[in-house]
């Protein structure tokens, strides 16, 4: 049986930094990122569209939670204003908000396509734009976007999600070029399969088994394993990295 490694002890990688994490409610990567950032010494604010789950997650983590729908520019602006008031300055933004779904392209509706693109790509754009305006004023900052290996690798029924995640990768690279001379770094992670309760609810057992079979370790990633790489990209240990998309994957073709 594949062995899950032991949880990695914190090393104070984000001591003294402030972090805003979007879509951090629940059991997925966003929550794990927020938890790891707290453990690494950061002051953290989390956001999510789902207010009940947000309140529960914020209480569990002991951090402020601010509701935000990344498809709405007014609430994005309100989020960054409130987070800046809470934290003083936002050193790190983790863009985790995304929306999946499964539909064959010939049957996909305009609404299915647009909804996934609006949350996953346009939402990342809106939050990145807000963060850059905030970070440029301070001449420092780090943005880490959550992409996906599907942005590189074809998968049936995922045209909208793949297009959105490929867009996140391109957005990351272009933003990095613009932001570099203003003291801001922009990178992304591209996970393959990180299992959590919400993913299990919307994915068939057959597909999960197929995707797991492709992984060299014979298992899915734990959300905290993806979070560890995001923490690295948020930290000063990656200080000369920008415009990179880092695969968090053991997947083989």
C-alpha positions in Angstrom: 0.0 0.0 0.0 1.3 3.5 -0.8 2.5 5.3 2.3 1.6 8.9 3.0 4.6 10.8 4.4 4.5 12.3 7.8 3.2 15.9 8.1 6.1 18.3 7.8 6.9 20.3 10.9 6.8 24.1 10.4 10.1 26.0 10.1 8.9 29.7 10.5 9.2 30.3 6.7 6.5 33.0 6.8 7.3 34.6 10.1 6.3 38.2 10.1 4.4 38.1 6.8 0.7 38.6 6.1 -1.2 36.4 3.8 -4.7 36.5 2.1 -6.0 33.1 0.8 -9.1 32.9 -1.4 -11.6 30.0 -1.4 -10.1 28.8 1.9 -13.3 27.3 3.5 -13.8 23.6 3.8 -11.3 20.7 3.4 -9.4 21.5 0.3 -6.1 23.1 -0.8 -7.1 26.6 0.3 -7.8 25.6 3.9 -4.6 23.6 4.0 -2.7 26.6 2.6 -4.2 28.9 5.3 -3.4 26.3 8.0 0.2 25.9 6.9 0.7 29.7 6.6 -0.5 30.1 10.2 1.8 27.3 11.3 4.7 29.0 9.5 4.2 32.2 11.5 2.1 34.3 9.1 -0.9 36.5 10.0 -3.6 35.2 7.8 -7.0 36.3 6.4 -9.2 33.9 4.5 -12.1 34.4 2.2 -14.7 32.3 0.5 -18.1 32.7 -1.1 -19.7 30.1 1.2 -20.3 32.2 4.4 -21.2 29.4 6.8 -18.2 27.2 5.8 -16.0 30.3 5.9 -17.1 31.1 9.5 -16.4 27.5 10.6 -13.0 27.5 8.9 -12.0 30.9 10.3 -13.0 29.8 13.8 -11.0 26.5 13.4 -7.9 28.4 12.2 -8.3 31.3 14.6 -8.1 33.9 11.8 -10.5 36.5 10.3 -12.8 35.4 7.5 -14.1 37.8 4.9 -16.9 36.7 2.4 -16.0 37.3 -1.2 -17.4 36.2 -4.6 -14.5 36.4 -7.0 -16.9 36.8 -9.9 -18.0 40.2 -8.5 -15.6 43.1 -8.8 -17.2 45.1 -5.9 -16.8 42.2 -3.4 -13.2 41.7 -4.6 -12.4 45.3 -3.9 -14.2 45.1 -0.6 -12.2 42.0 0.3 -8.8 43.7 -0.3 -9.8 46.8 1.5 -10.9 44.8 4.5 -7.9 42.5 4.4 -5.5 45.5 4.2 -7.3 47.1 7.2 -6.9 43.9 9.1 -3.3 43.1 8.2 -1.9 46.5 7.6 -0.3 45.3 4.3 -0.9 42.2 2.3 2.5 40.5 1.7 1.1 37.4 0.0 -2.0 36.6 -2.0 -2.9 32.9 -2.7 -5.4 32.8 -5.5 -7.1 29.4 -4.8 -10.7 30.1 -6.1 -11.7 27.8 -8.9 -14.7 25.9 -10.3 -14.7 22.6 -12.1 -17.3 20.5 -13.9 -17.5 17.7 -16.5 -19.1 18.1 -19.9 -18.3 16.9 -23.4 -17.5 19.8 -25.6 -20.3 19.1 -28.1 -22.9 19.2 -25.3 -21.4 22.0 -23.2 -23.6 25.0 -22.8 -22.5 28.6 -22.9 -23.4 28.9 -19.3 -21.2 25.9 -18.3 -18.3 27.3 -20.2 -18.7 30.9 -19.0 -19.2 29.9 -15.3 -16.0 27.9 -15.1 -14.0 30.6 -16.9 -15.5 33.4 -14.8 -14.6 31.8 -11.4 -11.3 30.1 -12.3 -9.7 32.5 -14.8 -11.5 35.8 -14.4 -11.6 35.5 -10.7 -7.9 35.0 -10.6 -7.5 38.1 -12.8 -9.7 40.3 -10.6 -7.9 39.3 -7.4 -4.4 39.6 -9.1 -5.3 43.1 -10.3 -6.4 44.1 -6.9 -3.3 42.7 -5.2 -0.9 44.3 -7.7 -2.4 47.7 -7.1 -2.0 47.2 -3.3 1.5 45.6 -3.6 2.9 48.2 -6.1 2.2 50.9 -3.5 4.4 49.0 -1.1 6.9 47.9 -3.7 6.8 44.3 -2.5 4.6 41.3 -2.5 4.1 37.7 -3.7 1.2 36.2 -5.6 0.8 32.4 -5.9 -1.9 31.1 -8.2 -3.5 27.6 -8.2 -3.4 26.2 -11.7 -3.6 22.5 -12.6 -1.8 19.9 -14.7 -4.9 19.9 -16.8 -3.7 23.2 -18.2 -1.0 21.1 -19.9 -2.6 17.6 -20.3 -5.8 16.7 -22.1 -8.7 15.1 -20.3 -12.1 14.4 -21.7 -14.9 16.5 -20.4 -12.6 19.2 -19.1 -12.3 21.6 -22.0 -13.6 24.6 -20.0 -11.5 23.8 -16.9 -8.4 23.1 -18.9 -8.8 26.4 -20.8 -9.3 28.3 -17.6 -6.2 26.7 -15.9 -4.1 27.2 -19.0 -5.2 30.8 -18.9 -4.1 31.0 -15.2 -0.7 29.8 -16.3 -0.4 32.5 -19.0 -1.7 35.2 -16.7 0.9 34.2 -14.1 3.8 34.5 -16.6 2.6 37.9 -18.0 1.8 39.3 -14.6 5.3 38.3 -13.4 7.0 40.2 -16.3 5.1 43.3 -15.5 5.5 43.1 -11.7 9.1 42.1 -11.4 10.5 45.6 -11.6 7.9 46.7 -9.0 9.2 44.3 -6.4 6.4 41.7 -6.8 6.8 38.0 -7.7 4.0 36.0 -9.3 4.2 32.2 -9.5 1.8 29.3 -9.7 1.4 25.6 -8.7 -0.1 23.0 -11.0 -1.4 20.0 -8.9 -2.5 16.8 -10.4 -4.7 15.0 -7.9 -5.1 16.3 -4.4 -7.9 14.4 -2.6 -10.4 16.1 -0.3 -14.0 15.7 0.6 -15.4 18.3 -1.8 -13.6 16.7 -4.8 -14.8 13.3 -3.8 -18.4 14.6 -3.9 -18.2 15.8 -7.5 -16.0 13.1 -9.0 -16.8 9.4 -9.8 -15.0 6.7 -8.0 -14.0 5.3 -11.4 -12.3 8.5 -12.5 -10.5 8.9 -9.2 -9.2 5.4 -9.5 -8.0 6.1 -13.0 -6.3 9.3 -12.1 -4.7 7.7 -9.0 -3.3 4.9 -11.2 -1.4 7.5 -13.3 0.5 8.7 -10.2 4.0 7.4 -9.8 3.5 7.1 -6.0 0.3 5.1 -6.5 -1.7 7.5 -4.4 -3.2 11.0 -4.6 -1.6 14.0 -2.9 -2.7 15.2 0.4 -3.9 18.9 0.3 -1.1 19.8 2.7 1.5 18.5 0.3 0.3 21.0 -2.3 0.2 23.7 0.4 3.8 23.0 1.3 4.9 24.0 -2.3 2.7 27.1 -2.1 4.3 28.1 1.2 7.7 27.7 -0.4 6.7 30.0 -3.3 5.3 32.5 -0.8 8.5 32.5 1.2 11.8 34.2 0.8 13.4 30.8 -0.1 12.0 31.3 -3.7 13.1 34.9 -3.9 14.6 34.6 -7.4 11.6 32.8 -8.8 8.9 34.5 -10.8 6.7 33.6 -13.7 7.1 29.9 -12.9 4.4 27.2 -12.9 5.5 24.4 -10.6 3.9 21.0 -11.1 2.9 19.4 -7.8 2.5 15.9 -9.3 3.8 12.4 -9.6 1.7 11.8 -12.6 3.2 10.1 -15.7 1.6 10.1 -19.2 
